[in-house]
Amino acid sequence: MMNLRRLGVVGVFIGVVVSGVLISKNAVAADPIRVLIVDGQNNHNWKATTPILKDFLTKSGRFTVDVVTSPPGKSPKEAWDAFRPKFSDYATVLSNYNGDLWPEPVQRDLEAYVSGGGGLVIVHAANNAFPEWAEFNKMIGLGWRGAGYGNRVTVAADGKVVETAKGEGPGAGHGSQHDFSVVVRDREHPVMKGIPAEWMHVKDELYHGQRGPAASMNILATAFSAKQTGGTDAHEPMVWWIPYGKGKVFTTVLGHAEYSMKCIGFQTIVNRGTEWTATGKVTIPVPEKFPTATETLAAEEKK
């Protein structure tokens, strides 16, 4: 204030203008990203998990989050006719949905939205959805499908991607729930940069045998599906992304239940993946307190 008084009226004016420019730039930089969560049906407890997703996305300070809820399963056509999410109002869409096939206009809207540059984030059982929707299967690459549906993708011990042909090997499944290690496979990707190379994830379903077209699939993280927990003795994809037109589709099959979603690792990946699908960049930092290679860390334990 002392310096401003010495500058006089002109100096004050310049100072205010400069301050105004700085404030304006900061405001632009801090503009929140609009996110739409879609739920309403799921073979998992979406009524419990959607609030967790919304809460940690909002607390990141980077997003404003709206939720659109579909009609219940087997609803009449009239109810579905009213279900028309406005995807184009948002920078990215997060699906916590697994249920009845969306009406064709909604399918075409999502295809146009993502191919036009919109983002799509798929969490856990949302990748189980819509086996009959061909374009959705292209978006997610792999889904909860039988062995006869499409290719399977795993990662060998030497880090090379292995494709198993349609009809060979197991279809989709999971063993018993347990804590397991997540291995980052692309440490230079913006979402994964700065995240430990290996970290322990809170008790979850470890999906295996996912099937689909898997075209242009970029694997970001895997987990070893051990036979002693009912698994496949292979490194299965846990996090990946696929380009779809001008847009990006980010999938994590982590996040079965409330306790799984409280993992700091899971929340960090979803936060950063959501930002990346919307902007192509990641500004959300990796928390100082993060799961280690030997210890899990849940949100309520964070100091």
N, C-alpha and C positions, 0 to 999 in steps of 0.2 A: 504493500500500500504506500509506503514511504516513497519508493521509486516512482510510482504512478503519479503522485502529487508533484514531484519535481519535474516530470515530463510536461506538465501543463495540459490544456484541453486537447491539443492535437495528439499529444502522446497518449492521453487516456483513450481517445477515440481509436488510435491505432491498436492500443493494447486490447480494447474491447473487441475490435474486429478480429485480431489474431486469436484471442480467446474464443470468440464465437466460431472461428474456423476449426480450431482444435476440438471444441465441444462437438461441432457438427461431425467431424471425422470420427471422433470416438463414438458418437451415437450411431453412425452408419456401421462402424466395425462391430458394435455391440447389438445391432438389430437381431432380434431372435429369429430363429428358423422355425417356420410353421410345420408342425408334424401332425399327421392324422393317424390315429390308431383305429384299426378296424377289428371288431370282435362281435360276439353275439352267439356264436356256436363254436364248440371245441370239444374234443374228447378229453380235454384237460380242464381244470377249473379257471376259466377265463375271468370269472367274476372276482377271483382272488388275485390273479396275476396281472390283469390290465392295470389296476391301481398301482401296483409296484412299478411296472414299466413307466407309467405316467409320472409317478413320483420322482424316480431317479433321473429321468430325462429332464424334468422341470428343474430339479435341484442343481443340475449341471450349470444352469444359468444360460444355456445356449439355445434352449427351445421353448416355444409355447406349444402346448399339446391339446388337441381336441380328440374326442372319441366318437365314433359312429358305430352303433350297435345294430346288427342285422335282426330281422325277424327270427323267432325261434324256429327250430327244425320242423319241417313239414307244414309250414304256414301256407295259407291260401295265396293264390296269385295276387289278390288285391294288396296283401301286405308287402309282397315283394315288389310290386309296381311302385310302391312309395320309397323303396330303398335305392337311392341314387346318390352315392357319396360324390362330393365335388372334389375329386382328386386334384384338379387343376388349381385349386385354391391353396395348395400346400407344396412345400419344397420336397417333401418326401412322405411316404406312406409306410406305416409299420403294421404288418398283419399278425394278429394274434387269433386268427380265425381258422377253423377246420370244421366244415360242415356242408350243408347243402350247396350245390353249385349256384353261383350268382347268376342273376338274369343276364341274358346275352348283351343288353345295352351296357351293363356294368362291366362285363368282360371286355367289350370293345373299348370302353372308356379307359380301363386300366392299361390295356395294350397301347392305346394312343398316348396316354400320359407318360408311361415309362419310355416308349420308343422315341417320344418327343423330348426326352431329357429329364424326366422326373425320376426320383429315387424310390426304391422299394426295399424294405427290410423285412426279412422273414425270420420269425422266432419259433424254434422248436417245432411243435405240432402243426404250425402253419405250413410247414413243408410237406405235411401229410395230405394236404387238401387237393382237390380238383384233378384227379388222375385222368379225367376225360377231357380236360381243357388243354389242348395241344400247346398253345402259346404260353400258358402258365408253366408248363413243364419245361419249355425252353428257357423261361426266365429263371427258374430255380435250379435247373441242371440235374439235380438228384432229388428224389422224393421218396416217401414211404410207399414203396411199390413192391409187387412180387418179382421173383427172379426173372420171370418171362417178360417183364415190361421193357427193360432197356439195359444199358451197360451199368456195371458197378465200377467204382473208382476207389482205390486204396493207395497207400504210400508204402513202399518197401523200406527195409532197414537202411538202405543206402540213400534214401530220400527221393528215389525215382518214383514217378506216378505209374501205377499199374492199372490197366483197364481189364476187367473181366467181362466177357461177352454175355449178351442176353441169353438167359437160360442156363448159364453156368454159375455154380457157387450159390451162396445163400441170398435170399431176398431180404427185405427190410425187417429189422427186429431190434431187440436190445436184451441184455442180460439183467441181472439184479442191479438195483440202484446202489451206488457207492461213490466215494470220493475218487477222483482220478486225475492223472496228470495230463495237461494240455501242452502240446509241443507246437511252438510257432514255426511255421515253414517258410514264411516270407517276412523276414525281419525288416525289410526296407519299405514294405507297403505302408502308406501313411497311417492306416488304422493300427498296425502292429509295431510301428517304430517306437522304440523305448520300452516296450513290454518285455518282461523277462523271456528268455528263450524257452523256458519250461516252468510251469507253475501248476499248483494243485487247485482243482476246482471242487467246490462243495458238492455233496451227494446229488447225483443226477442220473437220468437215463443216458447211457452211452449208446447212441444209435449205431447200428451196423447194417451193411448190405443195402444201402440206399441205391435206388435205380433211376435211370432217366437218360436223356440224350447227352448230358454232360458236355455240351459243346462250349468251347471258349471258357472253360471252367478254370478259375484261378484259386488254388487251395491256399488258405492263409494259416490254418492250424488243424492239427489232427490229435487224436487220442488213441492209445493202444487198447484194443478190445480184447481183454484177457479171457482165455478159455475158462479159468476157474470162477469167473463171474458170469459165465454164460455167453461169452463173446466169441469172436472169430479168429483170434490170434493174429490180428492185423491192425495196422494203423488206419483208422477210419477218419474221413473228413469231418471236422467239427465246425469250421468256419471257412466260407469261400465267397467269391463274388463272380458274377457273370455280366458282361455287357449285353444290353438289349436295345438295339437301335442307338440312340444318343444317351440313353439312361443306364443306370447301374443298379443291379440287384444284389443285395448283400444278405447272405444266409448264415445263421448260426443255429445248429440243432441242439445247443445247450439251452437250459431253461425250462425243465419239466414242471416244477412246482414253485411255490413261494420261497421255500428254503434254497432251491437252486438259484433263483433269481436274486437272492441276497448276496451272492458271491461278488466280491469286488471285481474280480476278473471278468465275470459275465457282464456286469454293469458297465465297466470301462469299455469293453468291446462293443456293446450295443450303443453306448453314447457316441463313441468315435466312429462306428460304422454308420450310424444315422447321420451324423454331420457330414461324413465323406460322401454318402449317396446324394446329399443335398447340394454340396458345394464343390466337391472334388478335392477338398483340403481338410485337414484335421488341426484344430486349435485347442481342443480339449486335452489337458495334460494327463499323463499317466499318474495316478495318485502315488504319493511318497510311500504310503503303506499299501502294499500289494501282496497277494499270495506269493509264496516262495515255492521252490522245487519240492519242499517237504511239508509245508503247512498251508492249509486253507485260510481264507480270511473273509468273513461275512460282514455285511454292512453294519449290523448292530454292534460289532466288535471294534469298528474303526474308531480310533482315538482322535 
